[in-house]
Amino acid sequence: MNNSTRPTAYLSPKLNSAPHRHKGDLGVFAIAPVQAGEVLVVWGGDVVPADKFFQLPVYLQQHSLQVEEDLYLVPDAVDEPADFVNHSCEPNAVLSGQITLIAPRDIRPGEEVCFDYAMSDGGPYDEFACACGTPLCRGKITGNDWQRPELWERYAGHFSPYLQRRIDRLRNRKS
């Protein structure tokens, strides 16, 4: 990992990372209207295998993204603004491919941009008690949430490709 100050990820100019008063860290917020379908974030970094990933500091693991079976995208830069997109069980951002977030609906200025980590996480490296406060809040976020059939329907077409392959295998076993 290089700890340079150059940006290694794309964050829409309509977004900004800022302190999140309820979550105790940072979040990403809209500072201008965002239209449905716009690209919000494209993450960058180094792709590392699981054996190296699990040797990294917990802080780096928590700001990383699983992109394939046993492969993780780890940010190059410390505190990259795009790495502070928080989780929500009712997100206003969804995955498009492995490393891109898009807006599935319009987002108003001041609204926090969040995605459901179940769209990308298939392992236990970032499990936590959820405090999103939405009516659909699951209470605890785990690396197994992608296995929930209700999420398959809600996020159809927006799972990371490796998770979509897992979902397809599970569906085929049930048929």
Phi and psi in degrees as a GROMACS rama.xvg file:
@    title "Ramachandran Plot"
@    xaxis  label "Phi"
@    yaxis  label "Psi"
@TYPE xy
-102.062  140.3  ASN-2
-102.154  42.4185  ASN-3
-71.5159  168.923  SER-4
-97.1441  -0.719416  THR-5
-72.682  143.52  ARG-6
-64.0882  137.972  PRO-7
-117.66  6.0278  THR-8
-141.462  160.435  ALA-9
-101.48  131.033  TYR-10
-124.287  122.752  LEU-11
-48.49  141.521  SER-12
-65.933  -8.33069  PRO-13
-87.0741  1.27556  LYS-14
-124.29  158.143  LEU-15
-150.599  142.206  ASN-16
-86.9224  142.941  SER-17
-154.305  160.604  ALA-18
-56.5311  141.338  PRO-19
-109.276  107.507  HIS-20
-62.9436  -25.2381  ARG-21
-94.9466  -19.8939  HIS-22
-106.846  -3.54822  LYS-23
74.9532  3.51644  GLY-24
-137.655  -138.226  ASP-25
-108.282  161.886  LEU-26
-142.302  172.458  GLY-27
-112.351  129.538  VAL-28
-127.751  146.551  PHE-29
-73.7232  133.195  ALA-30
-111.35  -2.46494  ILE-31
-150.048  159.668  ALA-32
-60.0327  137.96  PRO-33
-115.672  133.599  VAL-34
-92.0736  148.934  GLN-35
-54.0492  136.558  ALA-36
93.7939  -11.9179  GLY-37
-71.2615  146.629  GLU-38
-75.5863  129.503  VAL-39
-101.324  -46.6915  LEU-40
-144.927  140.926  VAL-41
-129.135  113.925  VAL-42
-78.6918  150.726  TRP-43
-132.902  174.919  GLY-44
144.506  -157.928  GLY-45
-106.025  137.271  ASP-46
-91.35  124.023  VAL-47
-126.735  147.547  VAL-48
-73.1903  161.195  PRO-49
-55.4256  -41.1713  ALA-50
-61.2663  -35.3819  ASP-51
-80.8967  -36.5759  LYS-52
-57.9644  -46.1115  PHE-53
-74.665  -2.18616  PHE-54
-94.4984  -9.40162  GLN-55
-75.4097  157.478  LEU-56
-58.8659  147.157  PRO-57
-54.4993  -39.5563  VAL-58
-56.385  -44.879  TYR-59
-67.1838  -40.3964  LEU-60
-58.8288  -42.5963  GLN-61
-68.803  -19.3627  GLN-62
-105.174  15.0547  HIS-63
-102.441  172.307  SER-64
-135.326  126.678  LEU-65
-74.4693  127.701  GLN-66
-115.825  -16.0219  VAL-67
-158.294  171.393  GLU-68
-56.2324  121.573  GLU-69
62.5544  20.9914  ASP-70
-129.437  137.123  LEU-71
-131.764  138.991  TYR-72
-92.7721  116.017  LEU-73
-108.967  130.559  VAL-74
-61.9141  141.742  PRO-75
-75.7734  -42.0566  ASP-76
-99.04  143.366  ALA-77
-75.7237  135.456  VAL-78
59.4481  41.1236  ASP-79
-63.3541  123.638  GLU-80
-51.93  -37.7558  PRO-81
-66.2003  -17.3026  ALA-82
-82.4346  2.85447  ASP-83
-107.775  24.6492  PHE-84
-75.2484  117.673  VAL-85
-84.5937  169.369  ASN-86
-83.4219  148.29  HIS-87
-147.458  142.999  SER-88
-77.3302  -9.57912  CYS-89
-131.089  77.2116  GLU-90
-77.3921  159.351  PRO-91
-113.463  15.5128  ASN-92
-140.392  144.55  ALA-93
-135.628  156.703  VAL-94
-72.4254  143.494  LEU-95
-129.543  96.1593  SER-96
86.3854  -153.482  GLY-97
-89.3683  -31.3266  GLN-98
-130.905  10.5176  ILE-99
-118.842  134.165  THR-100
-107.025  137.463  LEU-101
-126.114  164.183  ILE-102
-91.9808  118.889  ALA-103
-79.621  -11.7815  PRO-104
-149.126  169.843  ARG-105
-63.5989  145.986  ASP-106
-124.34  130.355  ILE-107
-85.7895  151.867  ARG-108
-56.8864  140.065  PRO-109
91.1411  -15.9735  GLY-110
-77.7801  134.731  GLU-111
-73.2071  137.257  GLU-112
-91.4827  122.493  VAL-113
-137.397  153.007  CYS-114
-132.126  160.622  PHE-115
-85.4794  118.037  ASP-116
-61.1778  -15.9084  TYR-117
-62.322  -19.6998  ALA-118
-72.3238  -19.9451  MET-119
-128.813  -25.4885  SER-120
-96.2721  124.597  ASP-121
-123.317  19.2534  GLY-122
-141.579  170.126  GLY-123
-85.5217  14.8894  PRO-124
-71.5836  -17.4953  TYR-125
-141.563  63.507  ASP-126
-96.0836  143.555  GLU-127
-162.164  162.02  PHE-128
-74.7804  129.026  ALA-129
-85.3591  138.161  CYS-130
-127.771  29.9865  ALA-131
-67.3966  -25.7756  CYS-132
73.8579  10.7747  GLY-133
-83.4485  160.177  THR-134
-58.3447  -26.6965  PRO-135
-95.4111  11.6934  LEU-136
-55.8163  130.568  CYS-137
-83.9453  -11.938  ARG-138
85.4209  -43.4162  GLY-139
-137.244  133.355  LYS-140
-102.368  127.939  ILE-141
-130.891  167.446  THR-142
-73.6302  -1.36337  GLY-143
-103.774  0.601921  ASN-144
-61.0941  -28.2509  ASP-145
-59.46  -17.6115  TRP-146
-80.7544  -3.48483  GLN-147
-78.991  116.312  ARG-148
-55.8865  -32.414  PRO-149
-65.657  -28.8513  GLU-150
-77.4253  -29.5545  LEU-151
-57.7507  -42.0874  TRP-152
-73.2945  -45.5768  GLU-153
-62.7127  -38.4484  ARG-154
-111.804  24.0214  TYR-155
-50.3857  127.346  ALA-156
85.0989  1.03103  GLY-157
-126.358  18.9768  HIS-158
-89.8223  150.818  PHE-159
-56.1507  143.214  SER-160
-53.1314  -38.3747  PRO-161
-66.2272  -35.6346  TYR-162
-71.2732  -37.228  LEU-163
-61.1048  -38.0828  GLN-164
-63.3813  -40.3311  ARG-165
-62.5804  -45.1389  ARG-166
-60.8497  -44.8736  ILE-167
-59.8903  -40.1001  ASP-168
-64.5581  -42.8192  ARG-169
-63.1615  -43.1745  LEU-170
-62.1546  -40.6149  ARG-171
-66.1216  -33.5903  ASN-172
-68.2525  -33.4244  ARG-173
-79.0132  -17.4587  LYS-174
